[in-house]
Amino acid sequence: MKRHATVLLAIGLAATACGTQQLQPAQIDNVVDTITLGALVGTSVSLASAYSIPDARVIRTDQSSAFDFAYNIDAAGRRILLPLFALGLGSLNGTNPGLILSTQTFAGLIDPPTGGYITNDTLVVAVGNVYAGRSRITCNLGVPEYAKLEILSFDDVKRTVTLQVLANTNCGYRTLGVGIPTK
């Protein structure tokens, strides 16, 4: 019986320790960036078509699949964002990157949702749409990172979209305000 109590005490202490783990202070400023993505189809391969939230940068899909969403114009002429899994590149087990349309303004979107992200389907986008984005898991804590983006403009001749983006690349932090996050 004494051994059973010792095991239960050890389990309780481990659970308590994990539950109170403190994050290291955030080190990286959240900044707003303006990016342009070319459609996956009908643009030069040298033009980036995807975005990586953990890296806070555009990605050329011919060079890497380490991204969270890509831009395209479909056969019906709709401008769309495609999360990684919608392109057949996501994980069958685990958290996939996703996007969710926000009812808030870009500046007003500070606390992104923890669920409800579209991960396996296309999102038709329009100028002024604001989205919260959740990344694939790259953080050593095993949690996604978050971003917000707003569609600023389209260039139908060049087949591009211009967005403003703020990606919080501080592992374990979720808030999407400018500056060093505190939570």
VENQUI-V601935 format. One line per field, one symbol per residue. phi: phi as a letter, one per 40 degrees, with the letter a starting at -180 (. if undefined). burial: b if it has 16 or more other ideal C-beta (glycine too) atoms within 10 Angstrom, else e. A space follows every 10 residues. Layout:
BEGIN
phi=???
burial=???
END
This chain:
BEGIN
phi=.ccccccccc cccccccccb dcccdcbbcc bcbbbbbcdd bgbcccccbb bbcccfacbc ccbabcabab babcccgccb bbcdcccgbc ccbhcccaba cbcccdcccb bcccagccbb acbcbadgcb bcbbcccbcc cgbcbbabab ccabbcccgb bbbbbbbccc dgbbcbcchc cba
burial=eeeeeeeeee eeeeeeeeee eeeeebeeeb eeeebbbbbb eebeeeebbb bbbbbbbbbe beeeeebbbb bbbeeeeebb bbbbbbbebb eeeebbbbbb ebeeebeebe ebeeeebbbe ebbebeeebb bbbbbbbbbe eebbbbbbbb beebeeeebb bebebbbbbb bbbbbbbeee bee
END
